Amino acid sequence: MSRHRARPRPVPSGVRPWYDEHGIVPDLVTNSHAHIMEFGVYPLASGDLVPAATSGSQGWLLCRDECGEDARGPEGSVCGDGQLWGASEYGYAVVDIWPDLLQVTYKDVEGNDLFCWQRTHEDPEGEVCE
């Protein structure tokens, strides 16, 4: 029996309109989802960019092609708008915050790096770690 369960892509949670309405621009939005891990940088109505990290893949994994530069999915990168990386794989995210740098690193269950992104306060779009 496969450990993946086929499902359609999740519907966005709808927090972006709330941020727009109240003028909130978070440095990072984190959330948990039982089936996937993904990361993206998304625009608000103001034009500000907000990075969002989804982690917590401990339930049945959703069958989705992987997204990102090193995507292993059959069709290559299948990222949605603003999404930089995504995987249907068990693992977790580590968020490191220093005075001048914020870094999000996704790891598999063995602790191996899967994806890393970082930003300074001056560059909210950030970049994939080297």
WOBELVEN-V10577 format. One record per run of one state. SS is the DSSP state (2 for helix, 1 for strand, 0 for the rest). FROM is the first residue (numbers start at 1). LEN is the number of residues. If there is no record, write none. Layout:
ss->SS from->FROM len->LEN
ss->SS from->FROM len->LEN
This chain:
ss->0 from->1 len->3
ss->1 from->4 len->2
ss->0 from->6 len->9
ss->2 from->15 len->8
ss->0 from->23 len->6
ss->1 from->29 len->4
ss->0 from->33 len->4
ss->1 from->37 len->7
ss->0 from->44 len->5
ss->1 from->49 len->7
ss->0 from->56 len->5
ss->1 from->61 len->2
ss->0 from->63 len->4
ss->1 from->67 len->1
ss->0 from->68 len->15
ss->1 from->83 len->5
ss->0 from->88 len->3
ss->1 from->91 len->8
ss->0 from->99 len->2
ss->1 from->101 len->8
ss->0 from->109 len->4
ss->1 from->113 len->8
ss->0 from->121 len->2
ss->1 from->123 len->6
ss->0 from->129 len->2
